[in-house]
Amino acid sequence: MYITYTLAVEKAFALKNAYHLPPVTSAAVVKSLMHFGVEKQGNLQIKFVNDVFLNGKKLCGVLSRIESQGDAFKLVVGVGVNLNTLPGHYPDLNTATSVLIETGRRISIFEFT
């Protein structure tokens, strides 16, 4: 599941808060996964600053950037969460995983977002 969101902000806000978006977003992903009970079936961890791991394998990545055009500033945040991906999609299951692989549970993308 991939999602990108954009926040139109003032320059001072963008410069002050851009660094905080990845860890805050990672925490929101963990909270969402907890809502579905994933932490009961595996070890959820945030790898500072922008990754979420499940059972020691990467489950989610968060990227952010500042865009500017003249006086207009935007904070752009992209989130990728491996929810229902099957094992064949990963060349190395030692480093990446999905909720489905680790827990045997499918999570509705619609409900998750």
Sequence and secondary structure as in RCSB ss.txt:
>XXXX:A:sequence
MYITYTLAVEKAFALKNAYHLPPVTSAAVVKSLMHFGVEKQGNLQIKFVNDVFLNGKKLCGVLSRIESQGDAFKL
VVGVGVNLNTLPGHYPDLNTATSVLIETGRRISIFEFT
>XXXX:A:secstr
 EEEEEEEE HHHHHHHGGGHHHHHHHHHHHHHHHTTGGGSS EEEETTTEEEETTEEEEEEEEEEEEETTEEEE
EEEEEE SS  GGG S TTTB  HHHHHS    HHHH 
